[in-house]
Amino acid sequence: MNELLTAVRAGRHHDVPPLVLALDRTGRRSALAELKELRKEVRGWDWQRRDKIRKALLVAGAGCHTGAAGCAAWIGGRDLRDWTRSPYPLILASLKDRDPAWLGDLARRFAGRSALSEAEYTFVGELTRIARVPLPVTDNLVAGWTELVGAARWRRRTRRPLTEILRDDPHTAVLAPRLFEMAELPPQVDFYDAPDSQDHWPGALCALAEDGVLDRSYLVERCVARLMRGGRSVDQRFFLAVLQRLEATEDEEQRHLRDWTAMAADGIAPVASHAQQVLARLDARGALPTRELAEVSGALLFRPEKKLVRAQLTLLGKVLRRDSSTARELLPAVAEAFGHEGIDIQERALKLVARYLPAVAGPEVRELLASAAAQLGPVHRETVTALFGGLVEEVPQEVYEELLPPAPVLRRQEPAPGTVAELVEEVAARVKAHASEHWIPASAVLDTSAGITGFERALDGLVRLARSDREELTGGLREALAGVHFVEHGLSPYMVDPRGVSTSHGLSVVVASLLDLVSERDRVAWRAKTVVTGSDACAHAALNGVLLDRVWEASEAIAAGRVPFLLATPTWHTGAVEAAELVERLRTYRELGVRPGPADFAQALLRVRRGSGPERAEAAAAAEALGTGEGDRLAAWVRAEESVAPVLRHPATTVSRPSAGTWWQRTTTGARQVLPATRERLVIQRDFPEAFHWLGRAQLPRAQECYHWGPERSSHWTATLPGDPETLAAWLMPDLLFAADQGQRGAVGFLPALAESAGETGGAMHLALAYALGARHPEDRTAAVDTLLVLAARGRLDGAVLGRELAILVDRDLVKVNRTADALGTAAATGACRTVLTVLAAMLPGLLAYEKTPRGLGDLLSVAAECAERCGTDGIEPIAGLAETAGRKGSSQTVRQAARLIATFGGRETEQRPARESDRKATIEDQINT
């Protein structure tokens, strides 16, 4: 036994199997007890020592277990599963004296464990082969099998066909059917839409069904069942691909009639489309009852996918032409399309009803259809009246009420934890949330902190309790953070780099200093990096530098033990500090004879709420009455009218638009950029610490994409200047530009917080919102909608300004019309129709004057028409260019929606409209200069 433990501690894993086999049952049990103690000990070692003995420990423990359950648990232990080469041949060697039944039991138990890979599948297969028992078919084992198959496809220099690999695998007939029973498909089961290819899973499985290896009828039944059950879109597409390749027989299609109707009503679009095609074939064979068709049509015509709705209307038209007596049952289903958002869909349904209404006998159905037609908009009113006459009741016009979210109110910051136990728990939770981060792209990491308030509470708590209970605090932190990388190995350079710091890193800096893990040399060197200089310095690094400078200063204050609390701790959830409260904090400092930290006081000044009128004068007078230099600086700061960095009007100029998709358009964002500049504030460069100086320099517009940490970690950015949303919006505008123009993900996250800030909003915030409404990714557009609604609820949204900014960005190819339509449609759906219509009324004239209709203009007009029908057009000037657009030839969505919008204005339109490209450019130029 001692020899075995010596070999394990030395990491000689190849020597372990014969040493295990030399032990009897009692010896193995004794050795196992020692190995368990060693396993606990190893968890506290550094990773190099751990890796050296991990494989030997795994093999020895597996061989010494006398029970199959314990052996399976030991082999599956995550702390022992880090190796470069598979240890399973050594494990099999250490188990070769076991009874076959015991090995079969081990295979069954291990196959049921999670996270099985290619190596584990091979191990289970070898166990069952030696034990001569059937392979235990589990979901996890199937996942390992698919990983093995995927690796086999690329093991040779030339790619091996998947069908050939599956045919050669002896377990395919047992494992492949399990794919159709798993809750989710393994990620290795990839596929693509290639109708004639067998080199993907659907094609290969169907080829095996043709060969008789798999039961074809079973696969059909399972595919239908899985499509009925629903699930992930990727899984649904997989089973649909298999089903389409298997080509269900007429008898199979007839047998699953109710399934096809359910899929058509509720399935994802590709599944619903396939079910719809099957129903059309059943109808052609006379196997689709009229009642079934009516039921499925009522649900299907309610779907938003226009392609599906059009196809169903076409099918209903065929059935009605073939047998007009079905009109009594089918026309009420057709009327469901009257509620569809597509005006072309409404028109097709109305024409179908008009054509076959004479075949309907009895007043009941006519009254039902008339009631459904009453919901059609003004553009269809004349047709509906002619068709139904007095049966259509005039819908009473409801008084419209704009629905906006409650205006956000300031919430007081909770005080710092008062006990060491509470503080340690909070700090540990926040630090551990990011303990495993590395230098990775911005889109891969999200700041999990709940705003800035949690960080500020913890930071202030560390300063307070380190002064009164330092020994207890350090002991609690060491215990709570045992195993965290920086506690074991010290701070990493990326944790103190201004380009990538987060609030959790800031706490880590303070904790590391408190635990004496930072040398004086490193502290000086790393704090020097908080000063951001150079022409390529961005706002992210500058704002992060401010945070780092504060936490290094807090670390020094903790070491000195004199500072009772921090001055810059926010009063409100936005990060703002109440002026009167800051005066009281400075008074306490004066009474204790404590000199404020320069960075802490500078941040407090940037956060202070200046107020207005008497409130501002009282705060300034109270600050002056302190009789200290900091009090005088606070008084002067409160009285100042200017923001931290005043924003200048953006210097947009009209430029020639290249043809869509040209190289110039894709690569010269700078030539098309619409970005504001900020003026310098000499007081910041003169009186503030050096880490703050970037904030006081003049910043010119620059479309520079940053390739370090992205704007997901923005809580401390917005809290650095909680009273200056215009300044922050201007500095962070390039992120929004790239979110719209290049598709940078997560760049809009800071905007809702800016909308809640106490400062005034102007051109920069409206331009930022315009970019955000055109962001590529839906989640970013959702954040933009939140911002729009918050600004509207607070009375700080100028819809006309926002509309003009959107028109300018569309003119520069920086914002896509269809994305903007999606965002504004979402805002309108919340009940903010009047707000959205005001924006569109200012945006649409320039877009309507394009010689070539912009993509998505029909959607934008649809949103405007929907809003106008709901809230009315009182107080809204008619939109120039609508009549010319509605009068164009054809029946495109743009033409239809323009006519619909004109109907809401009662046919009114301004006489002057920019009908030519030169007029449009002049209009845009006027908007820029407004």
N, C-alpha and C positions, 0 to 999 in steps of 0.2 A: 504493500500500500504506500509506503514512504517513497518507494521508487517511482510509482505512478504519479504522486503529487509533485515530486521533483521534476519529472518530465513535463508535467503540465505547467509548472511555474517557469520552466525554461522555454516553453513554447514549442517543444519537440512533438508536434502532433502526429508525425508518422510513427513514433515509438509507442503511442498510446494504445492502439488495438491489441497488440500481443500482451501488453502489461495488464489490460483489463481481462483478457481471456485467461490469464494465469491465476486470477483471483477466484475463490469460491463465492458462494452466495453471501456468506457472512462478511467476507472481506470486501465485497462490492458495496454492501450496505454501510460499512464503516467508512469506506472511501467516499461514498456519496455524501455522507454527513460533512466530511472535510471539504469536499468540492462545493457544497452549498455555502459554507462559510467563506471559502475563497471567492465565490461569485459575488457575495455581498461586499467583500473587501475590494474587489476589482472595480466596482462601480464608483469608488472614490478616487481611482487612479487617473492620471492624465491619459489622453487618447493613445499616445504612442505605446505606453506599457500595456494598456488594455488590449490593443490590437495584436500585440505580440503573443498573448496567451489565449486569446478568445477561441480560436479554432480547437486548440488542444483541450480547453475546458469543455467545449461543446461535445466533442467526441467522447471524452472520459465520462462526463455525466450521463450521456445517452447509454453508454455501455454498462454503467454501474446501476442503472435503474432496474429493479426487478419487476415492476408493474408496467403494463403497456400504457396506461393513462398517464402516469408520471413521466414516462419516457417521451411520449408525444408532447406533453407540455414543456419539457426541458428543451427538446429539439426546436420547438416553435417559439422559444423565448426571444423577444425582440432585442434584448441586450446582447445576445449571442449570435445575431444574424448579420454580421458585418464581415464579409470575407471576399477575397478576390477570386478564389477558386472554390468550387463546390466541396464541402466537407462530407457529402453523403457517401462516397465510396469508403471513406474511413469509418463512418458510422456503421455501414453494412458489415465491414470487416470486424468491428467490435461486437456485432450481434450475431455472428455466424453460428454460434453454438446454441441459439435459442430454438425453442420448439416452433414448428410451422404455424400452429394455431396461435401462438403468442405473436408471431410476426404478422399474421393476418389481422389480429386485433389491433396491433399498432398501426397497420396501414389504414384500417377503417377509422380509427380515432384521429390520425394525423390528416387524413383526407378531409375531415370535417372542420379543420382549423382554417382561419382566414388567411388571406394574402399568400396563396400558393402560387409559385412561379414555375418556370420551365424546370428548374432543378428539383423542386419539390415533387412535381408530377413524375419525373423520371425516378425519383426515390420511391414513391408509392408504387409505381409500376414494377420496380425491381423487388420490392417487398412481396407484392402479390404473386409475382412469378416464382419466387423462392418458396412461398407458402402454398402455391398452387390453389389460390382462391380467386373468385371473380374480382374484377377491379371495382372498388367502391365508387359509385358514380355520385359525386357531390358537385354543387355549383363551383366551389373553390377549386376542385380538381379539374373541372372543365376549363376554368380560367387558365390554370397552369398548362393544360393541353393546348389551348389556342396560342399561348405564348410560345410553346415548343414548335408548333406548326409554323408560326410566323418567323421564328428564327431559322427553321429549315428551308424556308423559301429563299433565304439570302446566304445560306451557308456556303454554297459553291460560288464560283466566279460569275456564272451565268444564273439568272433567276430561274428557279425550278417551278414548274406549274403547280398551282395549289391542288388541282384535281389529282394529279399524280401523287402528291404527298399524302393526301387523304386516302387514296386507294391503297397505298402501301402501309398505312398505319393500321395495326391489328385491332385497335380500340375504337376506330371511327364509328362503326355500326352501333356501339354502345353509348359513346359520348356525344355524337352529333345530335341525336334527338333531344338531348338534355338542353341544348341551346334554345329550344322552343318552349321550355318550361321555366327557365331562369327569370328572376325578377327583372334583371337588366343584363344585356349582352356584354360580354367582356370587351374591353377596348380594342383588342387585337382582331376582332371580327369586323374588319373594315370592308367596305364595298364601294362601288361607284356605278353610275348608270352607264352601262355598256351592254346593249341588248344581246349581242352575239358573243360576248366574252364569257369564258368559264374560269378565268384566272382571278376570280374574286369569290367570296363565300357564297352568295346566292347562286351563282352559276355553277360552282363546284358541287354544292349540295344537290342541285337539280340534276346534274350529271350523274351523281351517285344514285339518285332515285331512278333514273332511267336504266342504270346498270343493275338495279335490284338490291343494291347494298342498303339503301334506306327505303322505307315504306312510303310510296308517293301519296296515297290517300291519307295517311297519318299526317304528313307534312301539310297537306291542304287544310285538314281540320284544325291543326295547331295554328297555322297562319291566320285563319279566319278568327279563331278564338283570341289570339294575341292582338289582332287589329281591333276586335271588339272591346278588349280589356283596356286599350289605350296605353299610355306610358310615354317614355321619352320619344321625341320626334325622330332621333336617329334610329332607335329600335323599330319604330313603326315603319320607317322607310325600308329597313332591312326585310321585315316580314312581307311587306308589300312587294318588294323586288322578287322574293322567292315565289310568292303566290302568282305573280304575273308570269314568271318563267315556267311555272308548272302548268299554266293554262287550264283552269278548272273546266270540267266537262259541263254540258248542258244540265245533266242531272244534279251535279254538285251545285251549280249556280241556282237551280230551282229550289234545292233543299235548304239553302241559306238565304232565302228571300228576306226574312225578317232581319237578318244580320246586315244585308246590303242596305236596307232602308235606315237602320241605326247608324251605320258608318257614314252614309251620305249626309245625315243630319248632324252628327256630332264629331266625326273623325277629322283629323288634320287634313289640310287641303289636298295633298296627293291621294290619301286614302279615300276621301269623299269623292274625288274625281273618278277614281277607279270604280267605286261602288255605283256611281252615277252611270258610268258606261255599262256596267253589268245590268242595271235596271233598264237601260235603253235596249239592250239585247233581249232581255226578258219580255219587254213590251213588244218588240218586233216579232217575237215568237208567240205572242198572245198569252203569255204566262204571267203578266203583271196585272192584277185586278185594279179596277179604277179607284176603289177605296184606298188601296195601298198607295197608289200613285198620288192621290190627293193628300194623304197624310204626310208622306215624305216630302212632297212639294211645299207644304205649308211650313215645314221646318227648314228646308233647304233654301227657300227664297228669303229667309230671314238672315242667312249667312252674309258676311261682309264681302266675300270673294266674288267679284263681279263675273269672273269667267264661269264659275259654277252656276251663278244665278242665270246668266244668259243661256247656258246650256240647258238648264231646266225649263226655262221659258220656251226654248226651241222644242224640247220634247213635248211639253204640254200643247204647243201649237200643232204638232204632228198628230197627236191623239185627238184633238178637237176637230181637225180637218177630216180625220178618218171617220169619226163618229161624233157629230155635233150634239147628240143626246147626252153626252157626258158633261156638257157645260154646267148643268145644275150642280154637279159634285166638284168640278175642277175650277170653275171661275172663282169661288171663294178662296181657293188656294192661291190662284193667280193674284188676287187682291192683296195678299201678304206683301207683294213686292211694292205696293204703294208706299210702304214705310221705309223702303230702302233709301240710303243716302244718295245713290247714283241717280241723277235726273234722267239719264238715258234708260236706266232700268225701269223707272217709273213710266216713261213714255211707252216702252215696249209692252209693259203689263196693261197700260190703259188702252192701247190699240187692240190688244188681244181681247180684253173685256168688251170693247166696243163692237168688235167683229162678231162675237158669239153671244152677245146679250140677247138678241132677238130669239135665240133658241131656248132661253130660260123661261119656263112657264111658272106662274105664281108670283105673288108680290114679295114673299118672304126673302128669296135670294136677291131680288132687285134691291130691296131695302138694305140688306146686308152689304151689298156691293156699294151702294150709295153712301152708307155710313163709313166704309173703308176709304172711299174716294174723297171724303171730306177732309182727310188729313193732307191731301196733296196741296202744294204751295200755289201762290198766285199765278205762276206761269202756266199752270194747267187749269185754272179756274174756269176759263171760257169753255174748254172741251168738256169738263165735268158737268157744267150747267146744261150744256146742250145734250149731253148723254142721259142725265138723270132728271133734269128739270127740277120740279119742286121737291123731289125726294131728298135732295142734298140740303141739310140744314146749315144755316150760316153759323160757323163756329164762333162763339163770342170771344172777342179779343180780350185776353187777360192782361191785366196791368203788369208790365214787365218789372222785375226786381233783380238788379244785379247781385249775383251771389259771389262774394269774395271772402277769403278766409279772414278770421279775426286778425286785426293788426297786432303784431307781436308786441308784448310788453316786456319791460326790463325785469329780469329775475335776479335777486340778490345772490351773490356767491356765498356758498356755505363756508363756514370758518374751517380752518385747518384742523385735522384730527387732534383731539386733546390728549390722547394717551399714546404711549409707545406702541402698544399692541395694534391699535387702529391704524396708526401711521405705517407701521411695518407691513401690515396686510395690504394697504393701498399701494404703497411703493412697490412691493414685490409683484403684485398683480400687474401693474403697468410696465415694469421692467421686463418681466418674463414674457409678456405679450410680444415683445420684439427681441428676445434674447438670441434667437437663431437667425436674425437678419444678416445678409451679406450685401455686397455691392451689386445690386441687380437693377434692371430697368424700372422706371417709375410705375408702369402699368402693373407690375407684379406685386406691389406692396401697397396696402391701404393702412392709413393711420386709424387704429382701432380705438383711439381715445375719444371720449365723449366731449369734444370741444376742448377749449383751453382751460376750463375751470378746474378739472381734475388735476392737471399738471401743476397749476398755480397753487392749489391747496396743498399738494404733496410737497412742493418746493418750500413753501412758507412753513409747513409743518416740520420739515427737516431742520430749517434754521432755528425755529423756536425750541424744539425738543433737544437738539444737539447742545443747546446752551444750558438746559436744565437737567437733562437725563442722558448725557452723552454715552456713558458706559452701557446702560441698558439698551439704548438705541442701536449702538454698534453691534452688541451681542445678538439682538433680535434680527438685524439685517444679515449678519453672517449666517445665521441659522436658516432664515427664510430664503436666502439667495444661494445656498450651497448648490454647486453644480452649474450655476450660470457661468457662461464662458468668461465674461470679463472679470468676475470675482475670482475665478481660478487662474486666469492667464493675464489679467490686466486689460486696460482699454485698448481697442483696436483703432488704427488710424482712421477708418471710415466713420467711427463714432464721434470723432471730433473734427470732421471735415465740414466746413460750412456748406458745401454743395449737397450734402446728404443727411444733415442732422434732422432728428425728429424730437418731439418732446420726451419720448422715452429715453432717447440717447442723452438728453439733457439731465434727466434724473440719474442716469447711470454715471455721468460725470461727477455729480455731487456725491453719490453713494461711494464711488471708487475713492474719491478724495477723503471722505469721512472714514473709510476703512484703511486709510494709509496705503492705497494701492497705486498712487501716482507719485512719482518722484518730483522733486522741485524742478529739475532740469526739464522733464517732460511737460510739467505744468506751464512753465514759461514759454517753451517752444510751441505748445499747442494753443495757448491763449493768443500768441502772436498771429496765429492763422485766422482768428476771428475777424481781422481787418481785411475787407475785400477791396481789392484795387484792380486796375487794368481795364482796358477798353472793352474786354469781353465779359466783364462781370455782370451778372444778371440780378434781378430783384430777388430771386429765390435765395441765392447765396448771401446777399446782403441782409435779408431779413433773418436768415438762419444764423448769420454772424452775430446779430444783435442778441439772439437767444443764447448762443454759446458764450458770449461775453458776460452776460448776466449770470449764467450758471457757474462759470469760473470765478466770478467775483463772489457769488454766494458760497462757493467752496472755501475761498480765502476767509470770508466772514465767519464761517463755521469753525475754521481752524483757530481764529483769534478768539472766538467765543464772546464777543461783545455785542453783536447786533441782536436786538430782541425779536425783530420780525422784519419782513421786507416791505418797502414802501410801494412797490409796483403791483402788489397783489390786487387783482381786480375787485371792484365793488359789485359789478354787474356781470351777468353771464357773457356779455359781448366782449369783455376784457376792459371795459371802461372803468376809470377810477373817479369817484366823486371828489370834487375839489375840496369841499369842507372836510371830508374824511382824510384827505392827504395832508391838509393843514394840521389836523389833530395828530397824525402820525409824526409829522415833523416836530410838533410840540413835544411829544414824548421823547423823540431823539434828543432834542435840546435839553430836556430835563435830565436825561440819563448821561448826557455828555458824549453821545455817540455821533460820529461823523457819517452822514449818508454815503453809501457806495455810489461812485459816479455813474455806473451803468444802471444800477437800480433806480436812482433818482431820474436819470435821463428817460428810462422807460416809463416811469411814473408820469413824467411831464407829457410824453407822447400819448398816454392813455387818459389824461385828465379831461373831464367834461367841462367845457368852458361855460356852458349855460348862455344866458342872454339877459340883457336888461339889468334889473336890480340884483338878480342872482349872481351875475358875473361880477358886479361891483362889490358885493359883500364878500365873495370868495377872495378877490384880489386884496381887499382891505384887511381881511383876517390873515392872509399870507404875509402882508407887509408888517403887520403887528408883531410877528414872531421875532423880528429884529435879527434874522440870520440871512446869510447869503442865499441859501436855498429858498427861504421865504420870499426874498425879493425876486429871484428868478421865477418862482411860481406865479407871483403877482403879475410880472411882465408877460409871462406866457399866457395867463388867463385873459389878459386885456388885449392880446394880439388878435387881429381880425383874420390874418392869413392862415391858410391850412399849412400843413408841414411842407408840402411841395405843390404850389398852385399848378393846376393843369391848364395847358394852352389848347386852343381849338385845333383839331387834327388837320394837318395840311394835305387833305385829299385833293387830287387834281384829276380831271378827266383824261383818260388815255384811250388809245384805239384798242378795241377788243379784237384779239386774234380769233381765228376759227377754232371751234371747240376741239380740244384734244391735242393741240399743237405742242411741240417741245417748249416753245417760249412760255406758253401758259403755265406749264407744269413747273418751270424752273426759275421764273423771275417773280417770285412773290414780292420781293422788294419793290419792283416797279409797280405793283398793284396794291401795296400795303396801304391801309388806312389806320394809322396809329397816332395817338396824341403824344405830346411832349410835356415835360414838367419843368418849372423854373427852379432855380436854386434858392435855398434859404441859408444865408450866411450865418445866422445864429446857430444853426446846427453844426456847421463846420467849425465855428469858433468856440462854442461853449460845451459841446457834447463830446463824449469819449470818441476815440478814433474809429471804433467799430461802427459808430452811427453815422460817420461822415458821408457814406454813399447816399444816405437818405436826403442829405442836404444839397447834393450836387444836381446840376441841371442834367436831365435825362432826355436824350433825343429819341425819336421813334426809330425802332430797330427790330426788324422781323428776324429774330435769332432764336432758333429752336434749341432748347437745352437738352443735353443727353445724360443728365444725372437724375437725381430724385425729382419726381414730377409733382404737380400741384395737388396730389391726393393728401399730402401732409400739410394742409393749409391752415389748421386751427390757430397756430401761433403767428402766422402771417397776418391774418385779419385782426388778431388781438394786439399786434404791435402798434397799429394805428387805428383803433376802433372808432375814432371820430372823423376819419378822413377817407371815406369810401371812394371818393373821386380819385385821390392820389393812388391808392392801391389798385383800383381798376385800371388806371393808366399804366402803372408799372407791370401789371400782370397781363396786360392786353395781348402780348405775343402768344401766350398760351392759348387764348381764345381764338386768335387768328389761325393757329395751327390745328385747333380742334375742328374748325370749320373747313379749312382749306386742305389740310393734310391728314386729318383723322386722328390727331392725338387724343388718346382716351383719358378721361378723368379730369380734364382741364377746367371744368365748369364748377367743380365742387366748392370753391370759395365764394361764389357769387351770392347764394342765399344768405350767407353770414354778412356780406357787405350790405345787402338790402335791409338787414335788421339794425345796422349800426346807426348811431345817433346823428352822424354828420349829414349834411345836405347832399343830395344827388343831382348831377347835371349831365353834361354831354358825355363824359367818360363812362359813366354807368350805363347810359342808354346805348352807347356804341358797344360796350362790353356785352350788354344783353342782346343786341342785334347779332353779334358773332355767335353767342351761345345758342340762340334760337335756331341757328343754321348748323349746329355741330353735327358731325357725322354719326355719332353713336347715340342711340335712343336714350340711354341713361343720362347722358349729358344734356340732351334736350329737355328731359324731365326736370333736371335741376334748373334749367333756364326758365321753364314754366313756373316753377316754385318762386323764382326770383321775380318774375313779372307779376305774379299774384300778390306777393308781399309788398312790392312797391305800389301796386294799385291800391291795396288795402290801406296803406299808410298815406295815400294821396300824393305820392312822389313820382308817379309815372306820367310822363307826357307822351301820350299815344302818337301824336303827330310827329314829334321828334324821333321817336323810335321807328315809325314807319319810314321817315325820310332816310334815316341811317340804314335801314334794311335795303331800301332802293339803291343807295350808294354802294353797298357791299355786293348786291347782285350785279350791279353794273361793272364791278371790278372782278367778277368771277370768284369772289371770296366766299360767297354764300349761295347754296343751291335753293332754288325756289321750292322744290318738293319737300325738302327737309323743314324749311320754314313753315310751309303749309301744315305739315304734320304737327309741329310744336304749337302753332297758333290754334289748330283744331283741338288739340288736347286742352289748351287753356279755355277755349270756348265751351268745351264739354263740361268743365267744372262749374259753369254758370257765369263766366265773365264775358258774355257776348258783346256788351256795349264797349268794354275795354278793347277787345280784339277788333271790333269793327272800326273803332277810331284809328287803330294802328294801320289796318288795311286800307282805309280811305286815303291815308297819306302815302302808302306804299304803291298802290295799284296804278295810278296814272302813268308813271314812268314805264312800268312793265307792259301796260297795254299798248304803248306806242312802239314797241319793238316791231321791226319788219318781219322777223321770224319769231314765232311764239316761243317763249322760254318754256322749257320742260317743267311741268308742274304748275303752270299758270292756271289750268283748269281746276286743280285741287285748291289753289289759293282762292279762286273765285267761288268755289263751292263753299269754303269756310265763310267767306264774306256773305254769301247769300243766306246761308243757314243762320248766321248771326243777325242779319237784317230782318229775316222772317220772324225771329224770336223777339228781338228787342225793338224793332221798328227803326225808322231812319230819321226821326225827329232830331233836328240839330246837326245832322250829318249832311254835308254838301254832296250833291250828286258827283259821282266819280267820272272824271273826264276819260273819254275813249271807250266807254262801255258800248255805246250804240254802234260805233264802227266795228268793234269786235263781234257783237251779236249779229251784225249784218253780213258777215263773211259767208262764203259758200261752204257747204258741208254741214255736218252735224257732230262736230267734235265736242269733247267735253268742255273745251274753252268757250265755244260758241254757245252751247246750251246754258252753261252757268252764267255767261254774260247776260243772256236774255232773262234768266231767272233773277239776276240781281237788278236788272233794269225794272222788272215787274215790281220789286219791293219798293223802288223809288217812285212808282206810279208812272214810269216812262220818262221821268225828268232826267235831263243831263245838261251839264254846262255847255255853253256854246263854244268856248275856247278849249281845245284839247290838243295835245302834242301828237299829231298824226304822222309825223315824219321822223326819221332817225335824227336829223339835225335838231328838230324841236325837242326830242327826248333828251339829247345831250344838253341842250340849253336848260331844260327843266332840272336835270340832275345837277348842273352847275349852280343853279339858283338854290337848290337844296343844300349844297355844300357851303355856300356863302351865307346861308341863313343863320 
